[in-house]
Amino acid sequence: MSIHKFIILPFLLSLIGIVGTTAQKVPPRFKSELSGSYALGAQVYNSNFLFRPAYAIHYTHNYKLNRYINCGLGTSYMQLDDENFFPLYANILALKSKKDVDKFVRCNFGYALAHSKAINQLENYEMHGGVFFRFGFGRTYPINDKVALSTELSYLYQNAQLKQQSYTATTYTESLDYSFLQLSLGLVLNYRPYEK
């Protein structure tokens, strides 16, 4: 799967969201978020703790249940040295509204596809994805009624499975666990919360 599809798709969905809501006279119930992240963390592999930095791009499309709770779906692309992850997840966003700044708490839970060039080149080895989880705190800074900037600090957990098939056709599976502390900078469209 091409990396370009994961970068272009969020921009197209955001553009559709902007065009669709500019014609509405009521406050929009949908909100899109696009952010880029740098993550510092480690991988537990063969009982070793290996330092692993990562870069990620996240896109979520949320439905505003009320002015304090948003729920939606999201996707990400995360790149390490050799591994790439493509999470698909549910997104829950709880906001604490103020006049100039919105503080928020985010929780993501889903599953990620995984790919590793290094592992896939080895005979009888395969890498598969696993559970994806992210929990973070952040702030949103409005530019106007439609657009805002956001900053977020979050913990990210990613699981993967390393499978090896022996010459006797026996398959061995080892769990790979990745833990990151992630700093994100993002853009929020249709920023103002839905008010009822």
C-alpha contacts under 8 A as a table, 3 or more apart, distances in Angstrom:
res1	aa1	res2	aa2	distance
1	M	5	K	7.69
2	S	5	K	5.62
2	S	6	F	7.30
3	I	6	F	5.37
3	I	7	I	6.63
3	I	77	Y	7.85
4	H	7	I	5.09
4	H	8	I	5.99
5	K	8	I	5.23
5	K	9	L	5.76
6	F	9	L	5.60
6	F	10	P	6.97
6	F	76	S	7.55
6	F	77	Y	6.74
7	I	10	P	6.15
7	I	11	F	7.13
7	I	57	I	7.83
8	I	11	F	5.38
8	I	12	L	6.37
9	L	12	L	5.21
9	L	13	L	6.25
10	P	13	L	5.16
10	P	14	S	6.07
10	P	34	L	7.14
10	P	59	Y	5.92
11	F	14	S	5.09
11	F	15	L	6.13
12	L	15	L	5.08
12	L	16	I	6.26
13	L	16	I	5.13
13	L	17	G	6.25
14	S	17	G	4.99
14	S	18	I	6.28
14	S	32	S	6.20
14	S	189	L	7.38
15	L	18	I	5.13
15	L	19	V	6.25
16	I	19	V	5.25
16	I	20	G	6.00
17	G	20	G	5.18
17	G	21	T	6.15
17	G	30	F	7.67
17	G	31	K	7.85
17	G	32	S	7.38
18	I	21	T	5.40
18	I	22	T	6.14
18	I	189	L	7.30
18	I	190	N	7.39
19	V	22	T	5.51
19	V	23	A	7.17
20	G	23	A	6.19
20	G	24	Q	7.33
21	T	24	Q	5.15
21	T	28	P	6.13
21	T	190	N	7.86
22	T	25	K	7.94
24	Q	27	P	7.44
24	Q	28	P	7.29
27	P	192	R	7.89
27	P	193	P	7.91
27	P	194	Y	5.85
27	P	195	E	7.43
28	P	31	K	7.62
28	P	190	N	6.75
28	P	194	Y	6.58
29	R	63	Y	5.72
29	R	64	K	4.98
29	R	65	L	7.66
29	R	193	P	7.93
29	R	194	Y	5.96
30	F	61	H	7.08
30	F	62	N	5.57
30	F	63	Y	4.70
30	F	64	K	5.98
30	F	190	N	6.99
31	K	61	H	5.95
31	K	62	N	5.13
31	K	63	Y	6.49
31	K	64	K	7.29
31	K	188	V	7.12
31	K	189	L	5.76
31	K	190	N	5.14
31	K	191	Y	6.48
32	S	59	Y	7.43
32	S	60	T	5.80
32	S	61	H	4.54
32	S	62	N	6.14
32	S	188	V	5.82
32	S	189	L	5.18
32	S	190	N	6.96
33	E	58	H	7.81
33	E	59	Y	5.60
33	E	60	T	5.23
33	E	61	H	6.49
33	E	186	G	6.91
33	E	187	L	5.80
33	E	188	V	4.53
33	E	189	L	6.37
34	L	57	I	7.47
34	L	58	H	5.76
34	L	59	Y	4.64
34	L	60	T	6.78
34	L	186	G	5.46
34	L	187	L	5.29
34	L	188	V	6.52
35	S	57	I	5.75
35	S	58	H	5.25
35	S	59	Y	6.64
35	S	184	S	6.32
35	S	185	L	5.47
35	S	186	G	3.67
35	S	187	L	6.09
36	G	55	Y	7.66
36	G	56	A	5.76
36	G	57	I	4.42
36	G	58	H	6.32
36	G	184	S	5.59
36	G	185	L	5.66
36	G	186	G	6.18
37	S	55	Y	5.74
37	S	56	A	4.98
37	S	57	I	6.15
37	S	58	H	7.93
37	S	182	Q	6.44
37	S	183	L	5.54
37	S	184	S	4.19
37	S	185	L	6.46
38	Y	53	P	7.60
38	Y	54	A	6.01
38	Y	55	Y	4.80
38	Y	56	A	6.49
38	Y	182	Q	5.81
38	Y	183	L	5.59
38	Y	184	S	6.60
39	A	53	P	5.69
39	A	54	A	5.00
39	A	55	Y	6.14
39	A	56	A	7.76
39	A	180	F	5.78
39	A	181	L	5.56
39	A	182	Q	4.12
39	A	183	L	6.26
40	L	51	F	7.88
40	L	52	R	6.58
40	L	53	P	4.72
40	L	54	A	6.57
40	L	180	F	5.37
40	L	181	L	5.38
40	L	182	Q	6.37
41	G	51	F	5.93
41	G	52	R	5.38
41	G	53	P	5.93
41	G	54	A	7.92
41	G	178	Y	7.31
41	G	179	S	5.44
41	G	180	F	3.94
41	G	181	L	5.96
42	A	49	F	6.35
42	A	50	L	5.21
42	A	51	F	4.25
42	A	52	R	4.83
42	A	53	P	7.53
42	A	178	Y	5.83
42	A	179	S	5.56
42	A	180	F	6.49
43	Q	48	N	7.89
43	Q	49	F	5.81
43	Q	50	L	5.11
43	Q	51	F	6.46
43	Q	52	R	6.47
43	Q	176	L	7.08
43	Q	177	D	5.66
43	Q	178	Y	4.40
43	Q	179	S	6.45
44	V	47	S	6.13
44	V	48	N	5.52
44	V	49	F	4.84
44	V	50	L	6.39
44	V	176	L	6.17
44	V	177	D	5.34
44	V	178	Y	6.49
45	Y	48	N	5.21
45	Y	49	F	6.68
45	Y	50	L	7.46
45	Y	175	S	7.85
45	Y	176	L	5.80
45	Y	177	D	7.27
52	R	80	L	7.04
52	R	81	D	7.81
53	P	80	L	6.46
53	P	81	D	7.93
54	A	78	M	6.73
54	A	79	Q	5.59
54	A	80	L	4.70
54	A	81	D	7.61
55	Y	78	M	5.70
55	Y	79	Q	5.36
55	Y	80	L	6.78
56	A	76	S	6.85
56	A	77	Y	5.49
56	A	78	M	4.18
56	A	79	Q	6.25
57	I	76	S	5.53
57	I	77	Y	5.42
57	I	78	M	6.63
58	H	74	G	7.26
58	H	75	T	6.00
58	H	76	S	4.33
58	H	77	Y	6.70
59	Y	74	G	5.47
59	Y	75	T	5.50
59	Y	76	S	6.21
60	T	72	G	6.79
60	T	73	L	5.64
60	T	74	G	3.95
60	T	75	T	6.49
60	T	91	N	7.24
61	H	72	G	5.54
61	H	73	L	5.72
61	H	74	G	6.26
62	N	70	N	5.83
62	N	71	C	5.19
62	N	72	G	3.98
62	N	73	L	6.58
62	N	91	N	7.53
63	Y	70	N	5.50
63	Y	71	C	5.34
63	Y	72	G	5.71
64	K	67	R	6.78
64	K	69	I	6.26
64	K	70	N	4.46
64	K	71	C	6.61
64	K	193	P	7.28
64	K	194	Y	6.31
65	L	68	Y	7.73
65	L	69	I	5.64
65	L	70	N	5.66
65	L	71	C	7.14
65	L	194	Y	7.95
66	N	69	I	5.56
66	N	70	N	7.16
66	N	193	P	7.49
66	N	194	Y	5.86
66	N	195	E	6.63
66	N	196	K	7.24
67	R	70	N	7.89
67	R	95	L	7.53
67	R	97	S	7.88
67	R	193	P	4.84
67	R	194	Y	4.96
67	R	195	E	5.56
67	R	196	K	7.83
68	Y	94	A	5.62
68	Y	95	L	4.73
68	Y	96	K	6.38
68	Y	97	S	7.25
68	Y	193	P	7.54
69	I	92	I	7.39
69	I	93	L	5.81
69	I	94	A	4.77
69	I	95	L	6.30
70	N	92	I	5.89
70	N	93	L	4.96
70	N	94	A	6.48
71	C	90	A	7.57
71	C	91	N	5.62
71	C	92	I	4.63
71	C	93	L	6.27
72	G	90	A	5.94
72	G	91	N	5.02
72	G	92	I	6.60
73	L	88	L	7.55
73	L	89	Y	5.82
73	L	90	A	4.63
73	L	91	N	5.41
74	G	88	L	5.87
74	G	89	Y	5.31
74	G	90	A	6.25
74	G	91	N	6.43
75	T	86	F	7.06
75	T	87	P	5.53
75	T	88	L	4.57
75	T	89	Y	6.28
76	S	85	F	7.86
76	S	86	F	5.64
76	S	87	P	5.34
76	S	88	L	6.86
77	Y	84	N	7.26
77	Y	85	F	5.87
77	Y	86	F	4.88
77	Y	87	P	6.84
78	M	84	N	5.71
78	M	85	F	5.11
78	M	86	F	6.58
79	Q	82	D	7.70
79	Q	83	E	6.18
79	Q	84	N	4.67
79	Q	85	F	6.60
80	L	83	E	5.16
80	L	84	N	6.19
82	D	116	S	5.54
82	D	117	K	6.14
82	D	118	A	6.19
83	E	114	A	7.10
83	E	115	H	5.70
83	E	116	S	4.39
83	E	117	K	7.05
84	N	114	A	5.74
84	N	115	H	5.19
84	N	116	S	6.30
85	F	112	A	6.01
85	F	113	L	5.66
85	F	114	A	4.56
85	F	115	H	6.52
85	F	129	G	7.42
86	F	112	A	5.08
86	F	113	L	5.05
86	F	114	A	6.40
87	P	110	G	6.74
87	P	111	Y	5.51
87	P	112	A	3.68
87	P	113	L	6.23
87	P	132	F	6.55
88	L	110	G	5.65
88	L	111	Y	5.70
88	L	112	A	6.02
89	Y	108	N	6.03
89	Y	109	F	5.20
89	Y	110	G	3.92
89	Y	111	Y	6.43
89	Y	132	F	7.58
90	A	108	N	5.56
90	A	109	F	5.50
90	A	110	G	6.18
91	N	106	R	7.21
91	N	107	C	5.95
91	N	108	N	4.72
91	N	109	F	6.99
92	I	106	R	5.80
92	I	107	C	5.30
92	I	108	N	6.53
93	L	104	F	6.64
93	L	105	V	5.83
93	L	106	R	4.65
93	L	107	C	6.64
94	A	104	F	5.44
94	A	105	V	5.23
94	A	106	R	6.50
95	L	102	D	6.34
95	L	103	K	5.77
95	L	104	F	4.31
95	L	105	V	6.61
96	K	102	D	5.73
96	K	103	K	5.23
96	K	104	F	6.06
97	S	101	V	6.96
97	S	102	D	4.87
97	S	103	K	6.77
98	K	101	V	5.43
98	K	102	D	5.72
99	K	102	D	7.94
100	D	141	Y	7.03
100	D	142	P	7.05
101	V	139	R	6.67
101	V	140	T	5.77
101	V	141	Y	5.41
101	V	142	P	7.07
102	D	139	R	5.55
102	D	140	T	5.07
102	D	141	Y	7.01
103	K	137	F	7.57
103	K	138	G	5.82
103	K	139	R	4.44
103	K	140	T	6.45
104	F	137	F	5.83
104	F	138	G	5.35
104	F	139	R	6.02
104	F	140	T	7.79
105	V	135	F	7.58
105	V	136	G	5.82
105	V	137	F	4.64
105	V	138	G	6.52
106	R	134	R	7.73
106	R	135	F	5.61
106	R	136	G	5.21
106	R	137	F	6.32
107	C	133	F	7.61
107	C	134	R	5.75
107	C	135	F	4.60
107	C	136	G	6.70
108	N	132	F	7.75
108	N	133	F	5.52
108	N	134	R	4.94
108	N	135	F	6.44
109	F	131	V	7.71
109	F	132	F	5.82
109	F	133	F	4.70
109	F	134	R	6.69
110	G	131	V	6.02
110	G	132	F	5.08
110	G	133	F	6.54
111	Y	129	G	7.28
111	Y	130	G	5.56
111	Y	131	V	4.61
111	Y	132	F	5.10
112	A	129	G	5.24
112	A	130	G	5.51
112	A	131	V	6.31
112	A	132	F	5.99
112	A	158	Q	7.83
113	L	128	H	6.63
113	L	129	G	4.42
113	L	130	G	6.94
114	A	127	M	6.61
114	A	128	H	5.40
114	A	129	G	4.48
114	A	130	G	7.89
114	A	160	A	7.17
115	H	120	N	7.85
115	H	127	M	6.36
115	H	128	H	7.11
115	H	129	G	7.84
116	S	119	I	5.38
116	S	120	N	5.97
116	S	127	M	6.66
117	K	120	N	5.26
117	K	121	Q	6.27
118	A	121	Q	5.51
118	A	122	L	7.09
119	I	122	L	5.42
119	I	125	Y	6.30
119	I	126	E	6.44
119	I	127	M	6.78
120	N	123	E	7.46
120	N	125	Y	6.35
120	N	126	E	5.80
120	N	127	M	7.18
122	L	125	Y	5.70
124	N	164	Q	5.55
124	N	165	Q	5.18
124	N	166	S	7.16
125	Y	162	L	7.14
125	Y	163	K	5.66
125	Y	164	Q	4.60
125	Y	165	Q	6.68
126	E	162	L	5.91
126	E	163	K	5.15
126	E	164	Q	6.56
127	M	160	A	7.07
127	M	161	Q	5.75
127	M	162	L	4.69
127	M	163	K	6.25
128	H	160	A	5.70
128	H	161	Q	4.99
128	H	162	L	6.42
128	H	163	K	7.71
129	G	159	N	6.67
129	G	160	A	4.45
129	G	161	Q	6.13
130	G	158	Q	6.89
130	G	159	N	4.71
130	G	160	A	4.65
130	G	161	Q	6.81
131	V	157	Y	7.96
131	V	158	Q	5.98
131	V	159	N	5.22
131	V	160	A	7.42
132	F	156	L	7.68
132	F	157	Y	5.92
132	F	158	Q	4.75
132	F	159	N	6.52
133	F	156	L	5.79
133	F	157	Y	5.12
133	F	158	Q	6.53
134	R	154	S	6.62
134	R	155	Y	5.63
134	R	156	L	4.37
134	R	157	Y	6.31
135	F	154	S	5.40
135	F	155	Y	5.40
135	F	156	L	6.66
136	G	152	E	6.60
136	G	153	L	5.53
136	G	154	S	3.69
136	G	155	Y	6.10
137	F	152	E	5.64
137	F	153	L	5.63
137	F	154	S	6.26
138	G	150	S	7.04
138	G	151	T	5.43
138	G	152	E	3.99
138	G	153	L	6.20
139	R	150	S	5.61
139	R	151	T	5.54
139	R	152	E	6.57
140	T	148	A	6.35
140	T	149	L	5.65
140	T	150	S	4.25
140	T	151	T	6.61
141	Y	148	A	5.37
141	Y	149	L	5.08
141	Y	150	S	6.03
142	P	145	D	7.18
142	P	147	V	6.27
142	P	148	A	4.03
142	P	149	L	6.28
142	P	191	Y	7.25
143	I	146	K	7.75
143	I	147	V	5.61
143	I	148	A	4.98
143	I	149	L	7.15
144	N	147	V	5.53
144	N	148	A	6.81
145	D	190	N	7.02
145	D	191	Y	6.27
145	D	192	R	5.74
146	K	189	L	5.64
146	K	190	N	4.40
146	K	191	Y	5.23
146	K	192	R	6.74
147	V	187	L	7.14
147	V	188	V	5.65
147	V	189	L	4.80
147	V	190	N	6.04
147	V	191	Y	5.46
148	A	187	L	5.92
148	A	188	V	5.06
148	A	189	L	6.71
148	A	191	Y	5.97
149	L	185	L	7.45
149	L	186	G	5.74
149	L	187	L	4.79
149	L	188	V	6.06
150	S	184	S	7.97
150	S	185	L	5.79
150	S	186	G	4.94
150	S	187	L	6.09
150	S	188	V	6.95
151	T	183	L	7.55
151	T	184	S	5.66
151	T	185	L	4.76
151	T	186	G	6.37
152	E	182	Q	7.99
152	E	183	L	5.85
152	E	184	S	5.09
152	E	185	L	6.66
153	L	181	L	7.33
153	L	182	Q	5.74
153	L	183	L	4.79
153	L	184	S	6.49
154	S	181	L	5.92
154	S	182	Q	5.16
154	S	183	L	6.61
155	Y	179	S	7.43
155	Y	180	F	5.81
155	Y	181	L	4.82
155	Y	182	Q	6.09
156	L	179	S	5.85
156	L	180	F	5.04
156	L	181	L	6.34
156	L	182	Q	6.85
157	Y	177	D	7.38
157	Y	178	Y	5.73
157	Y	179	S	4.72
157	Y	180	F	6.45
158	Q	177	D	6.06
158	Q	178	Y	5.03
158	Q	179	S	6.57
159	N	175	S	7.09
159	N	176	L	5.74
159	N	177	D	4.74
159	N	178	Y	6.20
160	A	175	S	6.01
160	A	176	L	4.99
160	A	177	D	6.51
161	Q	173	T	6.48
161	Q	174	E	5.76
161	Q	175	S	4.80
161	Q	176	L	5.81
162	L	173	T	5.64
162	L	174	E	5.10
162	L	175	S	6.33
162	L	176	L	6.93
163	K	171	T	6.63
163	K	172	Y	5.63
163	K	173	T	4.50
163	K	174	E	6.45
164	Q	171	T	5.56
164	Q	172	Y	5.14
164	Q	173	T	6.46
165	Q	168	T	7.89
165	Q	169	A	5.76
165	Q	170	T	5.56
165	Q	171	T	4.36
165	Q	172	Y	6.28
166	S	169	A	5.28
166	S	170	T	5.35
166	S	171	T	6.36
166	S	172	Y	7.75
167	Y	170	T	7.36
188	V	191	Y	5.80
